[in-house]
Amino acid sequence: AGRVSGGEKPGRPAAGGVIGGPRRVGHGLTRPLNRRHSAVMQMHSVQANPTLHAGVVAVTARSARSFARHTHDQFGIGLVDAGAQVSASGRGPVEVGAGDLITVNPGEVHDGRALDDRGRAWRMLYFDPQTMAGLTGQSGEFAYPFLRKPGLADSFRRLFHSLSEGSSGLLAEIELVTLCHALDDHPRRVLPP
């Protein structure tokens, strides 16, 4: 029956039915270990919003849940704002914490779980493949599942704010070009035509 919300692969509904969000699969932390952890264990919020730039969706998430293997049809670039997580990506194992940028390629199978019961918070920008190619002038995939480079987190924060908070279109375009140029310093796997 076609696509699930957000261009995800059919099979399971998206968490909260949001665009680009991970699918809810029932493998998350559902029962607290004790009363003290109750509020933390139940923490889960995923919100997606269109942005000023066509072909780009902004997602804000905070969760202690684990997400089973899933894919997205878009490129994703995100920032871990708080906490830490481990995941298996199509490019190898990943352990990231606050300040790290994370990436996902279209169709890449990945999962994710918080490193502890406090969960983690992150923001993602999902780019349609045509939009990403137009912005970077390249076709290909991100070679690395995460990036640690001074300045990238700040660049992402400015871009996310510009695109999602209704800043001027010109400011958003400048921040988008700035981040794409910063990402150009990291190799991309070129796909065959």
Secondary structure, 3 states (H helix, E strand, C coil): CCCEHHHECCCCCEHHHCCCCCECCCCCCCCCCCHHHHHHHHCEEEEEEECCCCCEEEEEEEECCCEEEECCCCEEEEEEEEEEEEEEECCEEEEEECCCEEEECCCCCEEEEECCCCCEEEEEEEECHHHHHHHHCCCCEECCCEECCCCHHHHHHHHHHHHHCCCCHHHHHHHHHHHHHHHCCCCEECCCC
